[in-house]
Amino acid sequence: MKIIQVNGGDDISDDLKVRPGIEIIFYHYEYGVYEGNGESLVLKNGKWGYVNLGHCSCYDFRDNLDESHPKHAQPQDIMKKGSTDIFDFVTWCLWIGYELGMFEKPGDYVKPWYPSYRMEVV
């Protein structure tokens, strides 16, 4: 499993290591007082998906990941259907993945200013 934390935030990599079916996850997450906010690009069971990690105190981000059912063959497919925020996050992940040797060059997508990243292989 590859865990790539994008743009700092809070480190939740220990919680991600035991998520069933996840092969690669790019994520950004920040804890709040009674909630958390974040987003992730996940390769789970051979398919890519965008998973919002936001939650209130009633549940936590792990529920969002465990209940997700990615359905896209390529991360670029997500960009066609998402909002500007999703497009930006996936673009960051594609360029970071390219620098790490995980993806081919992202083609015509403009290389954004993107944040720092940290990768852990489990």
C-alpha positions in Angstrom: 0.0 0.0 0.0 1.2 3.5 -0.9 0.1 6.4 1.3 0.8 9.9 0.0 0.0 12.8 2.3 -0.6 16.0 0.2 0.0 19.5 1.5 0.8 18.8 5.1 -2.3 18.8 7.4 -2.7 16.1 10.0 -1.0 12.7 9.6 -3.6 9.9 9.6 -1.4 7.4 7.8 -1.6 4.9 10.8 -5.4 4.8 10.4 -5.1 4.3 6.7 -2.8 1.3 6.8 -5.5 -1.2 7.7 -8.2 -0.1 5.3 -9.4 -3.1 3.3 -8.9 -3.1 -0.5 -6.9 0.2 -0.7 -3.8 0.0 -2.8 -2.9 3.7 -3.2 -4.2 6.7 -1.4 -3.4 10.4 -1.8 -4.9 12.4 1.0 -5.1 15.7 2.8 -6.8 15.8 6.2 -7.3 18.3 9.1 -8.7 17.5 12.5 -11.2 20.0 14.0 -12.7 20.1 17.5 -15.7 17.8 16.8 -15.1 17.2 13.1 -12.6 16.7 10.4 -12.1 17.9 6.8 -10.2 16.3 4.0 -10.2 14.6 0.6 -8.6 11.7 -1.0 -7.9 10.0 -4.3 -8.0 6.3 -3.8 -7.1 3.2 -5.8 -9.3 0.5 -4.2 -9.9 -2.9 -5.6 -8.4 -1.9 -8.9 -10.6 1.2 -9.4 -10.0 4.9 -8.7 -12.3 7.2 -6.8 -12.5 10.5 -5.0 -13.6 10.2 -1.4 -14.5 13.2 0.8 -13.0 12.7 4.2 -15.1 15.3 5.9 -17.2 14.3 8.9 -18.9 15.4 12.1 -18.5 13.9 15.6 -21.1 11.2 14.8 -18.6 9.2 12.7 -15.1 9.5 11.3 -13.3 9.6 8.0 -12.7 5.8 8.1 -16.4 5.2 7.5 -16.2 7.3 4.3 -13.3 5.2 3.0 -14.7 1.8 4.0 -18.1 2.5 2.4 -16.7 4.0 -0.8 -17.0 2.1 -4.1 -14.6 3.6 -6.6 -15.6 3.0 -10.2 -13.2 4.8 -12.5 -10.5 3.1 -14.6 -8.2 6.2 -14.5 -7.9 9.2 -12.1 -8.5 11.5 -15.1 -12.0 10.1 -15.4 -12.9 11.6 -12.0 -11.9 15.1 -13.2 -14.5 15.0 -15.9 -17.4 14.8 -13.4 -16.2 16.7 -10.3 -16.2 20.2 -9.1 -13.3 22.6 -9.5 -12.0 21.6 -6.0 -12.0 17.9 -7.0 -10.3 18.8 -10.3 -7.6 20.7 -8.5 -6.9 18.0 -6.0 -6.8 15.2 -8.6 -4.5 17.4 -10.8 -2.1 17.8 -7.8 -2.2 14.0 -7.2 -1.5 13.3 -10.9 1.6 15.5 -10.9 2.9 14.2 -7.6 2.3 10.6 -8.8 4.2 11.5 -12.0 7.2 12.8 -10.0 7.1 9.6 -7.9 7.0 7.4 -11.1 3.5 6.2 -10.5 1.7 7.8 -13.5 2.6 8.9 -17.0 3.0 12.6 -17.6 -0.5 14.2 -17.1 -0.6 15.4 -20.7 -2.3 18.8 -21.3 -3.3 19.4 -17.7 -1.5 22.5 -16.6 1.1 21.8 -14.0 -0.2 23.6 -10.9 1.6 25.0 -8.1 1.1 22.1 -5.8 1.8 21.5 -2.2 4.4 19.4 -0.5 3.9 15.7 -0.1 5.2 12.8 1.9 5.0 9.1 0.8 4.9 6.0 3.0 4.9 2.5 1.6 3.4 -0.1 3.8 
